[in-house]
């Protein structure tokens, strides 16, 4: 898990440097809760926290300006059901400007059956569309099999700090 976390942090730092000379970048922190259905498990619930960067454009729009794509980040999350718990860490990218904010993510999931200490490592692939919340589809797979999940996720993206600008406009 430490290697995955380190890789995710490096991903954000490199991406931040790529864009910092072009425009203002913001760091965001986004807590969220989810409720969904995992095929074969039934009802699932959980939480997640995402952190990343997005381009910031002064002007009309959201309270702090306009968020424009790409929006990149790292998400750590937890899901529970009556049969298993899932902990995951992944990198993600969202298109931004498009009205439904489509995005994809790829990472690692640690899946533990309820009542067991045996944890299996899975690859986690996710896709979503965002408006006021996200409709997210997840696929977890490894050499022994795979399973799917569909969830509604309510998120609260919060800008944390401005990283820099390519031009001085203050």
C-alpha positions as CSV (number, residue, x, y, z in Angstrom):
1,X,0.0,0.0,0.0
2,X,2.9,2.4,0.7
3,X,4.3,2.0,-2.9
4,X,0.8,2.7,-4.3
5,X,0.4,5.8,-2.1
6,X,3.9,7.0,-3.1
7,X,3.1,6.5,-6.8
8,X,-0.1,8.4,-6.4
9,X,1.6,11.3,-4.7
10,X,4.3,11.4,-7.4
11,X,1.5,11.4,-10.1
12,X,0.0,14.6,-8.5
13,X,3.3,16.4,-8.1
14,X,4.4,15.7,-11.7
15,X,1.1,16.7,-13.1
16,X,1.1,19.9,-11.0
17,X,4.5,20.9,-12.4
18,X,3.3,20.2,-16.0
19,X,0.5,22.7,-15.7
20,X,1.8,25.3,-13.2
21,X,3.5,27.4,-15.9
22,X,0.3,27.6,-18.1
23,X,-2.4,28.7,-15.7
24,X,-3.3,29.0,-12.1
25,X,-3.8,25.6,-10.5
26,X,-5.8,24.9,-7.4
27,X,-5.4,22.0,-5.0
28,X,-8.7,20.5,-4.0
29,X,-9.8,18.2,-1.2
30,X,-13.1,16.3,-1.8
31,X,-14.8,14.2,0.8
32,X,-17.6,12.0,-0.3
33,X,-20.1,9.3,0.7
34,X,-21.5,6.5,-1.5
35,X,-24.4,4.2,-1.7
36,X,-24.6,1.6,-4.3
37,X,-25.0,-2.0,-5.4
38,X,-22.2,-4.6,-5.9
39,X,-23.3,-7.4,-8.1
40,X,-23.2,-10.6,-6.0
41,X,-23.0,-8.7,-2.7
42,X,-26.1,-6.5,-2.8
43,X,-26.2,-3.0,-1.1
44,X,-22.9,-1.3,-0.5
45,X,-22.0,1.9,1.4
46,X,-18.8,3.8,2.0
47,X,-16.8,6.9,2.0
48,X,-13.9,8.4,0.1
49,X,-11.5,11.3,0.1
50,X,-9.9,12.7,-3.0
51,X,-7.1,15.2,-3.4
52,X,-5.7,16.7,-6.6
53,X,-5.4,19.7,-8.8
54,X,-7.5,21.5,-11.3
55,X,-7.1,24.6,-13.5
56,X,-8.6,27.7,-12.1
57,X,-10.0,30.5,-14.3
58,X,-11.2,33.8,-12.7
59,X,-14.7,34.9,-13.6
60,X,-18.3,33.9,-13.5
61,X,-19.2,30.4,-12.3
62,X,-18.7,28.7,-9.1
63,X,-18.1,30.7,-5.9
64,X,-14.3,30.5,-6.4
65,X,-14.3,30.9,-10.2
66,X,-14.4,28.3,-13.0
67,X,-12.9,24.8,-12.7
68,X,-11.7,23.7,-16.1
69,X,-10.2,20.3,-17.1
70,X,-8.3,18.2,-16.9
71,X,-8.9,17.6,-13.2
72,X,-6.5,15.0,-11.8
73,X,-6.3,13.5,-8.4
74,X,-5.9,10.6,-6.0
75,X,-8.7,8.9,-4.2
76,X,-8.6,6.7,-1.0
77,X,-11.9,5.0,-0.2
78,X,-13.8,2.3,1.7
79,X,-16.8,0.3,0.7
80,X,-18.7,-2.2,2.9
81,X,-21.4,-4.8,2.2
82,X,-22.8,-7.8,4.0
83,X,-20.1,-10.0,2.3
84,X,-16.9,-8.0,2.2
85,X,-15.0,-4.8,2.7
86,X,-13.1,-3.0,0.0
87,X,-10.3,-0.4,0.6
88,X,-8.9,1.3,-2.5
89,X,-6.4,3.8,-3.6
90,X,-6.4,5.1,-7.2
91,X,-5.3,7.9,-9.5
92,X,-8.0,9.6,-11.5
93,X,-8.6,12.1,-14.3
94,X,-11.7,14.0,-15.2
95,X,-12.4,16.0,-18.4
96,X,-13.7,19.0,-16.6
97,X,-15.5,21.5,-18.9
98,X,-17.9,19.0,-20.4
99,X,-21.3,19.3,-18.6
100,X,-21.3,15.8,-17.1
101,X,-17.6,15.8,-16.1
102,X,-16.8,12.3,-17.3
103,X,-13.8,10.7,-15.6
104,X,-11.8,7.5,-15.2
105,X,-9.6,6.1,-12.5
106,X,-7.2,3.2,-12.0
107,X,-5.7,1.9,-8.9
108,X,-5.4,-0.9,-6.3
109,X,-8.1,-2.4,-4.1
110,X,-7.7,-4.6,-1.0
111,X,-10.8,-6.9,-0.7
112,X,-11.5,-8.8,2.6
113,X,-14.4,-11.2,3.0
114,X,-16.4,-10.5,6.2
115,X,-15.3,-12.6,9.1
116,X,-11.9,-13.3,7.5
117,X,-8.4,-11.9,7.8
118,X,-7.5,-13.0,4.2
119,X,-7.2,-9.9,2.0
120,X,-6.9,-10.2,-1.8
121,X,-5.3,-7.6,-4.0
122,X,-7.4,-6.4,-7.0
123,X,-6.9,-4.0,-9.8
124,X,-9.6,-1.2,-9.5
125,X,-10.9,0.5,-12.7
126,X,-13.7,3.1,-12.4
127,X,-15.6,5.5,-14.6
128,X,-18.1,8.2,-13.7
129,X,-20.1,11.1,-14.8
130,X,-20.5,14.1,-12.4
131,X,-23.0,16.9,-12.1
132,X,-24.1,17.5,-8.5
133,X,-22.9,14.0,-7.5
134,X,-21.3,11.2,-9.4
135,X,-22.7,8.0,-10.9
136,X,-19.8,5.7,-10.7
137,X,-19.2,2.2,-12.1
138,X,-16.4,0.2,-10.7
139,X,-14.7,-3.0,-11.8
140,X,-12.5,-4.9,-9.5
141,X,-10.4,-7.8,-11.0
142,X,-7.5,-10.1,-10.4
143,X,-6.4,-13.5,-11.6
144,X,-9.1,-15.3,-9.6
145,X,-12.1,-13.3,-10.9
146,X,-13.8,-10.0,-11.0
147,X,-16.9,-8.1,-9.8
148,X,-18.7,-4.9,-10.6
149,X,-20.3,-2.1,-8.5
150,X,-22.6,0.8,-9.4
151,X,-22.8,3.7,-6.9
152,X,-24.1,7.1,-6.4
153,X,-21.5,9.3,-4.8
154,X,-22.2,12.7,-3.2
155,X,-19.0,14.8,-3.1
156,X,-18.0,18.2,-1.7
157,X,-15.0,19.5,-3.7
158,X,-13.2,22.2,-1.7
159,X,-10.4,24.3,-3.1
160,X,-7.5,24.3,-0.7
161,X,-4.8,26.5,-2.1
162,X,-3.6,28.2,-5.3
163,X,-0.3,26.8,-6.7
164,X,0.8,29.6,-9.0
165,X,0.2,31.5,-12.2
166,X,1.9,31.7,-15.5
167,X,1.2,35.5,-15.6
168,X,0.8,38.1,-13.0
169,X,-2.8,39.3,-12.7
170,X,-2.9,40.5,-9.1
